[in-house]
Protein backbone atom coordinates (compact mmCIF):
# COMPACT_ATOMS: atom_id res chain seq x y z
CA UNK A 1 0.00 0.00 0.00
CA UNK A 2 1.25 3.47 -0.87
CA UNK A 3 1.83 5.87 1.99
CA UNK A 4 0.50 9.10 0.48
CA UNK A 5 0.25 12.40 2.33
CA UNK A 6 -1.65 15.55 1.27
CA UNK A 7 -1.05 19.08 2.53
CA UNK A 8 -2.67 22.46 1.93
CA UNK A 9 -1.09 25.90 2.14
CA UNK A 10 -2.35 29.47 2.05
CA UNK A 11 -0.58 32.81 2.08
CA UNK A 12 -1.46 36.47 1.59
CA UNK A 13 0.57 39.68 1.50
CA UNK A 14 -0.47 43.31 1.00
CA UNK A 15 0.29 45.16 -2.22
CA UNK A 16 2.44 48.27 -1.80
CA UNK A 17 3.36 50.80 -4.44
CA UNK A 18 6.99 50.73 -5.58
CA UNK A 19 7.95 47.26 -4.32
CA UNK A 20 8.96 44.47 -6.71
CA UNK A 21 6.30 41.86 -7.46
CA UNK A 22 7.70 38.32 -7.40
CA UNK A 23 5.45 35.35 -8.09
CA UNK A 24 6.71 31.81 -8.56
CA UNK A 25 10.21 33.25 -8.66
CA UNK A 26 9.34 35.49 -11.61
CA UNK A 27 9.67 39.28 -11.38
CA UNK A 28 6.39 40.62 -12.76
CA UNK A 29 6.32 44.17 -14.17
CA UNK A 30 3.71 46.00 -12.10
CA UNK A 31 3.51 49.29 -10.18
CA UNK A 32 2.82 47.42 -6.93
CA UNK A 33 4.66 44.64 -5.15
CA UNK A 34 4.04 42.48 -2.13
CA UNK A 35 5.26 43.59 1.29
CA UNK A 36 6.92 40.96 3.43
CA UNK A 37 10.09 39.94 5.22
CA UNK A 38 11.39 37.80 2.35
CA UNK A 39 10.49 38.51 -1.28
CA UNK A 40 6.82 37.93 -0.26
CA UNK A 41 6.19 35.38 -3.04
CA UNK A 42 2.76 34.19 -1.87
CA UNK A 43 2.62 31.32 -4.36
CA UNK A 44 5.88 29.79 -3.18
CA UNK A 45 4.99 30.44 0.47
CA UNK A 46 1.70 28.57 0.03
CA UNK A 47 3.56 25.70 -1.66
CA UNK A 48 6.06 25.52 1.21
CA UNK A 49 3.23 25.32 3.75
CA UNK A 50 1.46 22.63 1.70
CA UNK A 51 4.64 20.53 1.51
CA UNK A 52 5.51 20.97 5.18
CA UNK A 53 1.92 20.24 6.18
CA UNK A 54 1.81 17.03 4.16
CA UNK A 55 4.93 15.83 5.99
CA UNK A 56 3.66 17.06 9.40
CA UNK A 57 6.73 19.27 9.70
CA UNK A 58 5.00 22.46 10.83
CA UNK A 59 4.80 25.58 8.72
CA UNK A 60 6.93 28.17 6.97
CA UNK A 61 7.14 30.34 10.09
CA UNK A 62 8.60 27.48 12.12
CA UNK A 63 11.45 26.85 9.69
CA UNK A 64 11.98 30.32 8.17
CA UNK A 65 10.74 32.86 10.73
CA UNK A 66 10.22 36.51 9.84
CA UNK A 67 12.66 38.56 11.88
CA UNK A 68 15.53 36.11 11.37
CA UNK A 69 18.23 38.09 9.53
CA UNK A 70 19.10 35.04 7.39
CA UNK A 71 15.74 35.37 5.63
CA UNK A 72 15.50 39.16 5.15
CA UNK A 73 14.80 39.77 1.46
CA UNK A 74 15.61 36.15 0.54
CA UNK A 75 14.27 34.54 -2.61
CA UNK A 76 11.42 32.25 -1.67
CA UNK A 77 12.77 29.75 -4.22
CA UNK A 78 15.77 29.28 -1.90
CA UNK A 79 13.36 28.56 0.94
CA UNK A 80 11.59 26.05 -1.32
CA UNK A 81 14.92 24.31 -1.97
CA UNK A 82 15.53 24.13 1.80
CA UNK A 83 12.03 22.69 2.20
CA UNK A 84 12.93 19.92 -0.24
CA UNK A 85 15.91 19.01 1.97
CA UNK A 86 13.61 18.82 5.00
CA UNK A 87 11.23 16.55 3.09
CA UNK A 88 14.01 14.26 1.91
CA UNK A 89 15.44 14.06 5.44
CA UNK A 90 11.96 13.09 6.70
CA UNK A 91 11.71 10.32 4.10
CA UNK A 92 9.32 11.84 1.56
CA UNK A 93 9.31 12.32 -2.19
CA UNK A 94 7.07 14.79 -4.01
CA UNK A 95 4.24 13.44 -6.12
CA UNK A 96 2.93 16.78 -7.36
CA UNK A 97 2.07 20.32 -6.30
CA UNK A 98 -0.76 22.57 -7.44
CA UNK A 99 -1.11 26.28 -6.72
CA UNK A 100 -3.58 29.03 -7.49
CA UNK A 101 -2.87 32.77 -7.34
CA UNK A 102 -5.81 35.00 -6.41
CA UNK A 103 -5.47 38.55 -7.73
CA UNK A 104 -7.50 41.02 -9.74
CA UNK A 105 -4.36 42.53 -11.29
CA UNK A 106 -1.92 41.94 -12.82
CA UNK A 107 -2.73 39.09 -15.17
CA UNK A 108 -0.33 36.20 -14.59
CA UNK A 109 -1.13 33.79 -17.43
CA UNK A 110 1.88 34.60 -19.61
CA UNK A 111 4.27 34.11 -16.67
CA UNK A 112 2.92 30.74 -15.56
CA UNK A 113 5.23 28.58 -17.73
CA UNK A 114 8.29 30.26 -16.19
CA UNK A 115 6.81 29.90 -12.69
CA UNK A 116 6.29 26.19 -13.29
CA UNK A 117 9.89 25.81 -14.50
CA UNK A 118 11.25 27.68 -11.47
CA UNK A 119 9.24 25.63 -9.00
CA UNK A 120 10.03 22.32 -10.73
CA UNK A 121 13.74 23.13 -10.70
CA UNK A 122 13.69 24.10 -7.01
CA UNK A 123 11.82 20.90 -6.10
CA UNK A 124 13.81 18.67 -8.49
CA UNK A 125 10.65 17.34 -10.14
CA UNK A 126 9.36 17.34 -13.72
CA UNK A 127 7.38 20.38 -14.83
CA UNK A 128 4.42 18.04 -15.30
CA UNK A 129 4.40 17.62 -11.50
CA UNK A 130 3.83 21.36 -11.02
CA UNK A 131 0.55 23.12 -11.75
CA UNK A 132 0.02 26.87 -11.39
CA UNK A 133 -3.19 28.74 -12.09
CA UNK A 134 -4.43 32.27 -11.52
CA UNK A 135 -7.92 33.60 -10.92
CA UNK A 136 -9.71 36.77 -9.90
CA UNK A 137 -12.44 37.35 -7.35
CA UNK A 138 -14.54 39.42 -9.77
CA UNK A 139 -13.77 42.57 -7.78
CA UNK A 140 -14.83 41.13 -4.42
CA UNK A 141 -12.83 41.21 -1.20
CA UNK A 142 -9.31 42.51 -0.50
CA UNK A 143 -7.87 40.84 -3.61
CA UNK A 144 -10.64 42.26 -5.77
CA UNK A 145 -9.98 45.74 -4.42
CA UNK A 146 -6.26 45.37 -5.21
CA UNK A 147 -5.19 45.52 -1.57
CA UNK A 148 -3.26 42.25 -1.68
CA UNK A 149 -2.63 38.95 -3.40
CA UNK A 150 -3.36 35.51 -1.99
CA UNK A 151 -2.43 31.98 -3.00
CA UNK A 152 -3.57 28.46 -2.14
CA UNK A 153 -1.58 25.31 -2.78
CA UNK A 154 -1.87 21.57 -2.29
CA UNK A 155 0.91 19.00 -2.32
CA UNK A 156 1.01 15.23 -2.57
CA UNK A 157 3.90 13.38 -0.95
CA UNK A 158 4.81 9.73 -0.85
CA UNK A 159 6.87 8.11 1.87
CA UNK A 160 10.01 6.45 0.54
CA UNK A 161 9.76 2.67 0.66
C-alpha positions in Angstrom: 0.0 0.0 0.0 1.3 3.5 -0.9 1.8 5.9 2.0 0.5 9.1 0.5 0.2 12.4 2.3 -1.7 15.5 1.3 -1.1 19.1 2.5 -2.7 22.5 1.9 -1.1 25.9 2.1 -2.4 29.5 2.0 -0.6 32.8 2.1 -1.5 36.5 1.6 0.6 39.7 1.5 -0.5 43.3 1.0 0.3 45.2 -2.2 2.4 48.3 -1.8 3.4 50.8 -4.4 7.0 50.7 -5.6 8.0 47.3 -4.3 9.0 44.5 -6.7 6.3 41.9 -7.5 7.7 38.3 -7.4 5.5 35.3 -8.1 6.7 31.8 -8.6 10.2 33.2 -8.7 9.3 35.5 -11.6 9.7 39.3 -11.4 6.4 40.6 -12.8 6.3 44.2 -14.2 3.7 46.0 -12.1 3.5 49.3 -10.2 2.8 47.4 -6.9 4.7 44.6 -5.2 4.0 42.5 -2.1 5.3 43.6 1.3 6.9 41.0 3.4 10.1 39.9 5.2 11.4 37.8 2.4 10.5 38.5 -1.3 6.8 37.9 -0.3 6.2 35.4 -3.0 2.8 34.2 -1.9 2.6 31.3 -4.4 5.9 29.8 -3.2 5.0 30.4 0.5 1.7 28.6 0.0 3.6 25.7 -1.7 6.1 25.5 1.2 3.2 25.3 3.7 1.5 22.6 1.7 4.6 20.5 1.5 5.5 21.0 5.2 1.9 20.2 6.2 1.8 17.0 4.2 4.9 15.8 6.0 3.7 17.1 9.4 6.7 19.3 9.7 5.0 22.5 10.8 4.8 25.6 8.7 6.9 28.2 7.0 7.1 30.3 10.1 8.6 27.5 12.1 11.4 26.8 9.7 12.0 30.3 8.2 10.7 32.9 10.7 10.2 36.5 9.8 12.7 38.6 11.9 15.5 36.1 11.4 18.2 38.1 9.5 19.1 35.0 7.4 15.7 35.4 5.6 15.5 39.2 5.2 14.8 39.8 1.5 15.6 36.2 0.5 14.3 34.5 -2.6 11.4 32.2 -1.7 12.8 29.7 -4.2 15.8 29.3 -1.9 13.4 28.6 0.9 11.6 26.1 -1.3 14.9 24.3 -2.0 15.5 24.1 1.8 12.0 22.7 2.2 12.9 19.9 -0.2 15.9 19.0 2.0 13.6 18.8 5.0 11.2 16.5 3.1 14.0 14.3 1.9 15.4 14.1 5.4 12.0 13.1 6.7 11.7 10.3 4.1 9.3 11.8 1.6 9.3 12.3 -2.2 7.1 14.8 -4.0 4.2 13.4 -6.1 2.9 16.8 -7.4 2.1 20.3 -6.3 -0.8 22.6 -7.4 -1.1 26.3 -6.7 -3.6 29.0 -7.5 -2.9 32.8 -7.3 -5.8 35.0 -6.4 -5.5 38.6 -7.7 -7.5 41.0 -9.7 -4.4 42.5 -11.3 -1.9 41.9 -12.8 -2.7 39.1 -15.2 -0.3 36.2 -14.6 -1.1 33.8 -17.4 1.9 34.6 -19.6 4.3 34.1 -16.7 2.9 30.7 -15.6 5.2 28.6 -17.7 8.3 30.3 -16.2 6.8 29.9 -12.7 6.3 26.2 -13.3 9.9 25.8 -14.5 11.3 27.7 -11.5 9.2 25.6 -9.0 10.0 22.3 -10.7 13.7 23.1 -10.7 13.7 24.1 -7.0 11.8 20.9 -6.1 13.8 18.7 -8.5 10.7 17.3 -10.1 9.4 17.3 -13.7 7.4 20.4 -14.8 4.4 18.0 -15.3 4.4 17.6 -11.5 3.8 21.4 -11.0 0.6 23.1 -11.7 0.0 26.9 -11.4 -3.2 28.7 -12.1 -4.4 32.3 -11.5 -7.9 33.6 -10.9 -9.7 36.8 -9.9 -12.4 37.3 -7.4 -14.5 39.4 -9.8 -13.8 42.6 -7.8 -14.8 41.1 -4.4 -12.8 41.2 -1.2 -9.3 42.5 -0.5 -7.9 40.8 -3.6 -10.6 42.3 -5.8 -10.0 45.7 -4.4 -6.3 45.4 -5.2 -5.2 45.5 -1.6 -3.3 42.2 -1.7 -2.6 38.9 -3.4 -3.4 35.5 -2.0 -2.4 32.0 -3.0 -3.6 28.5 -2.1 -1.6 25.3 -2.8 -1.9 21.6 -2.3 0.9 19.0 -2.3 1.0 15.2 -2.6 3.9 13.4 -1.0 4.8 9.7 -0.9 6.9 8.1 1.9 10.0 6.5 0.5 9.8 2.7 0.7 
